[in-house]
Amino acid sequence: MRGFSLDTLIFDVDGTLAETEELHRLSFNRAFAEAGLPWSWSVEDYRRLLTTTGGRERIWRFVCEVEPARAATLAGHEDPFVRRLHARKTELYAEGVRRGEVRLCPGIAELLARARALDLRLAIATTTSRANVEALFDAHPEALPRAWFATLVCGEDTARKKPDPEVYRLALERLGVRPERALAVEDSRNGVLAAKGAGMPVVAIPSLYTAGDDLSAADLVLGNAAELVALVGR
């Protein structure tokens, strides 16, 4: 790729491989309704909450903001109440993905095929759950085959979420590749900072919910993955 000498592409998932965040938002709201909670996140609410990485962490932040009395009875984002809510949200989200409610981002299928043709390794570094990633694989078996990815690092694999670089450092360690030889593809400020913290070059492609993020730390900002297809291999 022009300006980079690469062996590997490492992808974020939500907003990068697929435009998933709206289904995440709706799934949170469905889980809240099932639990009898008077909570409903608007698009504006969710865009704000996305500055906090991790679903359980978002729930906890919201509880602290709107129901401090309830928050005082809970043990943070690992509290059983929060974990149960998030687990049900994950089930609802996976069901929606498998029903075809999430599409891959423009150009992603072409980018993955181009990388494979050039013998570049592919990997995933995300702080979403493994169940969410597996549901996306199941929904797009031809364009997004699980076997194409040399390693998956998911939220369960790390103690710290983006913008901490742990998820990328673990992916690089598993791959046995130097940071400068792997390109991160991200959509958010937190993701860009995580990859840069691991010493990697980063291409940022803003998504629906991150269009207003400060992505100035990225090496390159593009409009969609199709633009990156044209650069890979040059």
C-alpha positions in Angstrom: 0.0 0.0 0.0 1.3 3.4 -0.9 3.2 4.8 2.1 3.0 1.6 4.1 4.8 -1.7 3.9 2.2 -4.2 5.2 1.7 -7.9 6.1 -1.6 -7.6 7.9 -4.9 -5.7 8.1 -6.5 -5.5 11.5 -10.1 -4.5 11.6 -12.4 -3.0 14.2 -16.0 -4.4 13.9 -18.8 -2.0 14.9 -19.0 0.8 12.4 -15.9 -0.6 10.5 -16.8 -4.0 9.1 -20.5 -3.3 9.4 -22.8 -0.5 10.3 -24.0 -2.1 13.5 -24.5 0.7 16.0 -28.2 1.4 15.2 -29.1 -2.3 15.9 -27.0 -2.1 19.1 -29.1 0.9 20.2 -32.4 -0.8 19.4 -31.3 -4.0 21.2 -30.3 -2.0 24.3 -33.8 -0.4 24.3 -35.5 -3.8 23.8 -33.6 -5.2 26.7 -34.5 -2.3 28.9 -38.2 -2.7 28.0 -38.2 -6.4 28.7 -36.7 -5.7 32.1 -39.5 -3.2 32.9 -37.0 -0.2 32.9 -38.2 3.2 31.9 -35.1 3.8 29.7 -35.0 4.5 26.0 -31.8 5.7 24.3 -32.3 8.1 21.4 -29.8 8.4 18.5 -28.4 11.5 20.3 -28.2 9.6 23.6 -26.4 6.7 22.0 -23.9 8.9 20.1 -22.9 10.5 23.4 -22.7 7.1 25.2 -20.5 5.7 22.5 -17.6 7.8 23.8 -17.6 5.2 26.5 -16.3 1.9 25.1 -18.0 -1.3 26.1 -21.7 -2.1 26.5 -21.7 -2.8 30.2 -19.7 0.3 30.7 -22.3 2.4 28.8 -25.2 0.9 30.9 -23.3 1.8 34.1 -22.5 5.3 32.9 -26.2 5.8 32.0 -27.4 4.5 35.4 -25.0 6.9 37.2 -26.4 9.8 35.1 -30.1 9.2 35.4 -30.6 7.0 38.5 -27.8 7.8 41.0 -29.8 6.2 43.8 -29.9 2.9 41.9 -26.2 3.3 41.0 -25.4 3.6 44.7 -26.7 0.1 45.2 -24.7 -1.5 42.4 -21.1 -2.6 42.1 -20.1 -0.8 38.9 -20.3 -2.2 35.4 -19.6 -5.8 36.6 -22.7 -5.8 38.8 -25.0 -8.8 38.1 -27.8 -6.4 37.3 -25.7 -4.7 34.6 -24.3 -8.0 33.4 -27.8 -9.6 33.0 -29.1 -6.5 31.1 -26.1 -6.6 28.8 -26.3 -10.4 28.2 -30.0 -10.1 27.1 -29.1 -7.1 24.9 -26.4 -9.3 23.2 -28.9 -12.1 22.6 -31.3 -9.6 21.0 -28.6 -8.1 18.9 -27.3 -11.5 17.6 -30.8 -12.5 16.7 -31.2 -9.3 14.7 -27.9 -9.8 12.9 -28.7 -13.3 11.9 -32.1 -12.1 10.6 -30.1 -9.9 8.2 -30.7 -6.5 9.9 -27.0 -5.5 9.5 -25.2 -4.8 6.3 -21.5 -4.7 5.7 -20.1 -1.2 5.3 -19.6 -0.1 1.7 -16.4 -1.5 0.1 -15.6 -3.9 3.0 -16.3 -7.1 0.9 -14.1 -5.8 -1.9 -11.4 -4.8 0.5 -11.3 -8.2 2.2 -11.2 -10.0 -1.1 -8.4 -7.7 -2.4 -6.3 -8.3 0.8 -6.8 -12.1 0.4 -5.7 -11.9 -3.2 -2.5 -10.1 -2.1 -1.9 -12.7 0.7 -2.3 -10.1 3.4 -3.3 -11.6 6.7 -6.6 -10.5 8.3 -7.4 -10.1 11.9 -10.0 -8.5 14.2 -9.3 -6.3 17.3 -12.6 -5.2 18.9 -14.0 -4.6 22.3 -17.4 -5.9 21.3 -18.3 -9.4 22.5 -17.2 -12.6 20.6 -20.9 -13.5 20.3 -21.5 -10.3 18.3 -18.6 -11.0 16.0 -19.7 -14.6 15.4 -23.2 -13.5 14.6 -21.8 -11.2 11.9 -19.8 -14.1 10.4 -23.0 -16.2 10.4 -24.9 -13.5 8.6 -22.3 -12.9 5.9 -20.6 -16.3 5.3 -19.5 -15.5 1.7 -18.2 -12.0 2.1 -17.0 -12.4 5.7 -15.8 -16.0 6.2 -14.5 -16.7 9.7 -11.7 -18.8 8.3 -10.2 -15.7 6.6 -9.2 -14.2 9.9 -6.0 -15.3 11.5 -7.1 -14.2 15.0 -10.0 -12.5 16.7 -9.4 -10.4 19.8 -12.7 -9.5 21.4 -14.0 -7.8 24.5 -13.7 -10.9 26.7 -10.0 -11.2 25.9 -8.9 -7.9 27.4 -9.1 -6.2 30.8 -9.1 -2.6 29.3 -11.2 -1.2 26.5 -10.3 1.2 23.7 -8.7 3.8 23.7 -6.3 1.6 25.8 -4.1 -0.2 23.2 -4.3 -3.6 24.9 -6.6 -5.1 22.3 -4.2 -4.2 19.5 -1.1 -5.3 21.4 -2.7 -8.7 22.0 -3.6 -9.0 18.4 -0.1 -8.2 17.3 1.3 -10.6 19.8 -0.9 -13.5 18.6 0.0 -12.7 15.0 3.7 -12.4 15.7 3.8 -9.2 13.6 5.6 -5.9 14.2 3.2 -2.9 14.7 4.5 -1.0 11.7 3.7 -4.0 9.4 0.0 -4.1 10.4 -2.6 -1.5 9.3 -5.5 -0.9 11.6 -8.9 0.0 10.1 -11.0 2.0 12.5 -14.1 4.3 12.6 -13.8 6.1 15.9 -11.5 8.3 17.9 -11.2 5.7 20.7 -10.2 3.1 18.1 -7.7 5.3 16.4 -6.0 6.1 19.7 -5.9 2.5 20.7 -4.1 1.5 17.5 -1.8 4.4 17.6 -1.0 3.5 21.2 0.1 0.1 20.0 2.5 1.8 17.5 0.4 1.0 14.4 -0.5 3.0 11.3 -4.3 3.6 11.1 -6.8 4.3 8.4 -10.0 5.8 9.8 -13.3 5.5 8.0 -16.1 7.4 9.9 -19.4 5.6 10.5 -22.9 6.8 11.1 -22.3 7.3 14.8 -18.7 8.6 14.6 -18.9 11.1 11.8 -18.2 13.9 14.3 -15.3 12.2 16.0 -11.8 13.9 16.0 -9.9 11.4 13.8 -6.9 13.7 13.3 -4.5 11.1 15.0 -5.1 8.7 12.1 -2.6 8.4 9.3 -5.3 8.7 6.7 -9.1 9.4 6.8 -11.2 8.1 4.0 -14.9 8.3 3.1 -15.5 4.5 2.8 -13.6 1.2 2.5 -13.9 1.3 -1.3 -11.4 4.1 -1.3 -9.0 1.9 0.6 -9.4 -0.9 -1.9 -7.8 1.3 -4.5 -4.7 1.9 -2.3 -4.1 -1.7 -1.1 -1.3 -3.4 -3.0 0.1 -0.2 -4.5 
